[in-house]
Amino acid sequence: MDNILLVFLCLIVGLGMQRVAAFPKNGHLALNQFVIYIALPSLALYYIPKVSISTDLLYPLGIAWIGFLLSFAFFYSIGKKLGWPNRLIGCLTITAGLGNTSFIGFPIIQALYGDEGLKTAIIVDQPGSFVVMATLGIITAGIFSKGEPKASDIIKKILFFPPFIAFAIACVMNVLKVDFNEHFETVFQKLGATVTPVALVAVGLQLKIDKDSQHWKFLRLGLLFKLIITPAVFLLLYKVILGGKSIAVDVSIMESAMAPMITGAILASNYGLKPKLSSMMVGIGIPLSFLTLAFWYYILMAF
C-alpha cells in the first residue's frame, strides 16, 4: 500500500512543480539522466546476482520477452498501414510493450499472492522486463528515433547504455556465484529505491492533460493493448493452450496486465519518441490499471 501511495504522491508532486517558477522548465531531463545513469544500474547490481536460474523462469520470462515482441508486431503493422511517423510507432511499442512489473507489480502481487507470488514477480521484472528494456527497448528507441541508423550505432548504444553495462557485470557475477558485500548491497539497494520517486516526478513534470490533444486516440489504443489485449493473449497461451495451473502462471498473467513501465516511458522520452504521449501512457495508465487488474484477478479466480 505504501508503494502505491508513493506512486500517486510523486505524480502529483511532479504535476505541482510544473507551476513552480524556480524549477527549471527542462528539469525532468536531469531527473531522467539520474534514473538511467545511477538508479537503474544500482537495481541491476543489487538484484541480478541473486536470481536463481532454472526452468521455473520460463513462464515469467515469457511475459516480458513475448509481450514486447507482440507490442512491436502490433504497433509496427498498424503504424505502417496507417502511415504513422516512426516516433509514434516507437513510443507505443516501448510504452505498451513494457509493464510496470516492480513498483506497481510487487506490492499488488504480494498483497494478492503473498511472498511466494513475489518470488515469481521478481523473475518477471529483473531478467524479464528490466533486461528487455535494456536490450530490445533501446534497440527500438534507436531505430525509431532516427529512422534507419547503422547496426554499429545501435550496438554501440546498447553496449554503452549504463543499465546494460551494470546488467552484464551482474550476469557475470551470477554465473560465478559471487555477490557484493553487505555494505555495497545496501548502497545499491538504496540508490535503486530512488527509481520510483525520481522517475515519477519526472513523468509528472512532463504530463499535460490536453483535452484537444491528438494523442488521445493513440493513448486509448496503447492502453487497450497493454491492459486488455496483452493479458488476454497470455491467459489464452498459458491457461488454455499450455494448461498451466500453478501460482507462477497466475502471477505471470497478472504481471502482464500491469500499467506501462515508468522507466520505459523515460527511455522513450529520452530518445524523443513522443514524450507527451509516453508520459500520458504512465500517468493515466497507472490509475486505470487498478480497475483492469481487479478484472483480471477475478477472471483468473474463475479458472
N, C-alpha and C positions, 0 to 999 in steps of 0.2 A: 504493500500500500504506500509506503514511503517513497518508493521509486516512481510510482505513478503520479503522486503528488508533486514530486520533483520535476517530472516532465512538464506538467501543466504550468507550474510556477515559473520555470525557466522560459517557456514560450511567452508567457505574459510579461516577464521582465524584458525580454528582447523586444517585444512589441512596444512596451512603455519607453524603452530607451531610444526608439525612433524619434521621440518628441523632446529628447534631451539635447539641447543645442551644444553643450560642451562635449558630447560624444561624437567622435569623427564619423562622417557620413559613410565612409568605407571601412568602418571599424570591424565589420563582420569578416573582412578579408584576413585581418590579423588573427582573429579567433579561428578561422578555418585552417590557417597555417599551423597554429598551435596544435589543433586536433591531429593533423596529418603528420607533423614532424615530431611530436612529443607523445601525445596521449595514445594514439593508435599503436605505435611501436612498443610502448610500455605494456599495453594489453597483450600483444603477441608474446613478448618476452616473459610475461607472467604466466599465461595460460598454456601455450602450446607445448612447452617441455613436460607438462603434466598429463597430456592427453594419452590415454591407453589405446593402442591400435589393435583392432580386432574386427571380425565380420559383423559385429553389432553396429559398426559405424555406417553400414550401407544404407539403411533406411533414412537416418537423419542426414547423412551426407547428400543423398539424392535430392532432398528438399532444396538445398542451395544451388547445386550444380544443374540439375534438371530444370529447376524453377527459372534460373537465369536464361538458359537456352530457350525455354518456352517463351519467355518475355521477348528475347531477341527475334525469334521466328514470328511471333505475333505482331509486334510493332514494326518490324522491318517490312514484312509483307504488306501490311495495311498502309504504312507510310509511303512505300514506293508506289502502290496502286493509286493513292490519293494525292501524290505529289508533295508530300510533306518535306520541309527542309531537313537536312541531316541532323542539325542540332536538336530538333524536336524529337526525331526518332531516337537519338542517343539519350536524351533526357528521360523519356518514358521507358526505354529499355532498362536503364540503370535503376531508376527510382521504383519502377513496378517489378523489377526482377530481383531486387534485394530486400529482404524483410528485416524488420527490427526485432531480431531473434534474441537479443540480450536485454536491453534496457527496458523494453516493454515485455518481451517474451519471458525473461527469467522470473519476475515477480508473479506474473499471471500463471505460468506453468507450475511454479512452486505452490501457489495457492490452490490450484486445481488438482495436482498430481503428487505433491509432496517432494521430498528430496530425491526419490527415485526418478521422478519425472524430470527434475532439474538436471540430473546427470545426462540425460538424452538431449536436453535443451542446450547444454554446453557444447555437445558434439555438433549439433546443428549450427551453432554460432561460430565456434573457433575454427576447426578445419573445414567448415562449410561456408557460411555467409562471409566471414572475415576474409578467407582465402580467395573466394570468388570475387569479392570487392577489390582485393589487391592484385588480381590477375586479369580475369575476364572483364572486370569493371573498368580497369584502367586501359585495357586494350580497346574496349568500346568507346571510352571517352576520347582516346587518342584518335581513333578512326573518324568518329562523327564530329569532332570539333574542327577538323581541318579538311575533311573530305577524303583525300587519298594520300595519307602520309606513308613514308617509306617504312618497310618492315624493320629496318635497322633503328629507325627513330622510335618505333613502338617498343621494341625490345629494350632500348636504352632507357625509356621512361619507366618500364616495369622494373628493370634491374636497379634503377636509382630512386625508385619510389620508396620512401622511408619505411612504411609499414611492411613492404615486401622484403626489404633488407632484414628487418627485425624478424619477420616470419622465417626467412631462410636460416638465420642464425638459430632461432628457436627449434626449427626442424632438425638441424644437425645435433643440437643438444638432446632432443627427444630420442633420436636414433642411438646416441651414445649413452643414453640414460643418465644424463647429468643435469643439474639444475643450479640456479644461483643460490647463494647462502641467504639466510632469512632476512638479513638487512637489505640486500638488493631486492629481494622479493617484496618486501614491504614498500620500498620506494616505487617499484614498478606498479604495484597494486594501487597505490595512492595516486600516481600520475595517470594510470589508466582510468581510474574512477572519475577523472575530470572530463572524460569524453562526453558524457550525457549533458551536464550543465553547460559546458562551453559550447558544444555543438548546437544545443537547442536555443541558447541565447543568440547565437549567430543566425539560426533559422528565423527566430523571431524578429531579428533586426531586418531581415530581407522580406518578411512576409507582409504582403499588402493585399487586402481583400478588396478587389475592384469588381463590383457587380457587372460592369460592362466589359470586363476583360475577355479577350479572345481565348484565354487559357481554360475557361470553364469547361468547354466541351472536351478538351483533351484531358483535363483533370478527372472528369467523370469516367472517361474510358480507362484511364490509368488506374484509378481506384477500383473500378469494376473488375479489371483484370487481377489486381493484387489481392483484393479482399474476397472476391467471389469465385472467379474463374480458376485461379491457381489452386486454392484448397479443394475445389470440386474435382479438378484433374487428379490431385494426389489421393483424394478419397476413393475415386474410381480405380486408380492404379494400385494403391496399397491395400485397400479393403476388399474391393470386388474382384479385381484381376489376380492379385497375388495372395489374397486371403489372409492378410496379416491381422493378428488379434492381440498383439502384445501392447503394453503401455508405451513402449518405444514408438510403435506405429501411430498410436493416438496422439502422443506428444509431437511427433514429427508433422502430422497433418495440422495440428493446432499452430505450430510454428510457421507453417506455410501460409497461414491466414493472418499473420501479424502485419501491422502497418508498414509502410516503406521505411527502409533503414535511414537513420539520421545521417550517418557518415556517407551513405550513397548519395544523398542529396548534396552534401558538402562537396563530394567528388565531382558531381555533375556541375555544380555551381562554379567550382574552381576552373573547369575546362570551358566555361562559357556556354554550357548546354542549358539554355532557358532557365537561368537562376530563379526567376519569379515562380515559374511553374514547379521547379524542383522543391522550392520552399513550401508551396501550397500542397504538394503531394504529402509532405510530412506534417505540416501544420493542421491540415484538415483531415488527413488520413488517420492520424493517431486517435483523436476523439471518436471518429466514425468507426474505427476498428473495434472499439469496446462493444458496440452493438452487434457487429458481424461475428466477433469472437464468441459471444454468447450463443448466437445462432448455430455456429459450427460445433460448439461444445455439446449442445443438445442433440444435434444430428449424430455425433459420434456416440453418445449415450444410447441411441436407438439401435446401433449396430451390435 
